[in-house]
Amino acid sequence: MAADVCRLMGEDEDEAAMKWIVTGWLLFIVSALFFIAAAWRAGDLLALAGGIFFSGRMLFVSRPCSGP
């Protein structure tokens, strides 16, 4: 997904657009961390495992753009 966004943005694209994209990804990751905290507090192991898996996946998917 991040690679698709990088491919769509040209060299002349606004830096502001990329800042909004990065902000969106960061907020998405932070919300996943809050989900993990809530699952931990409730003692729900299934939700905790799902939150950890989801957060790990988000960290791998949201790596920065590199090259063409």
ZIPEWO-V123324 format. One record per backbone hydrogen bond with DSSP energy under -1.0 kcal/mol. NH is the residue of the N-H (numbers start at 0). CO is the residue of the C=O. If there is no record, write none. Layout:
nh=(NH | NH)
co=(CO | CO)
This chain:
nh=(4 | 5 | 6 | 7 | 8 | 12 | 18 | 19 | 20 | 21 | 22 | 23 | 24 | 25 | 26 | 27 | 28 | 29 | 30 | 31 | 32 | 33 | 34 | 35 | 36 | 37 | 38 | 39 | 40 | 41 | 42 | 43 | 47 | 48 | 49 | 50 | 51 | 52 | 53 | 54 | 55 | 56 | 57 | 58 | 59 | 60 | 61)
co=(0 | 1 | 2 | 3 | 4 | 9 | 14 | 15 | 16 | 17 | 18 | 19 | 20 | 21 | 22 | 23 | 24 | 25 | 26 | 27 | 28 | 29 | 30 | 31 | 32 | 33 | 34 | 35 | 36 | 37 | 38 | 38 | 43 | 44 | 45 | 46 | 47 | 48 | 49 | 50 | 51 | 52 | 53 | 54 | 55 | 56 | 57)
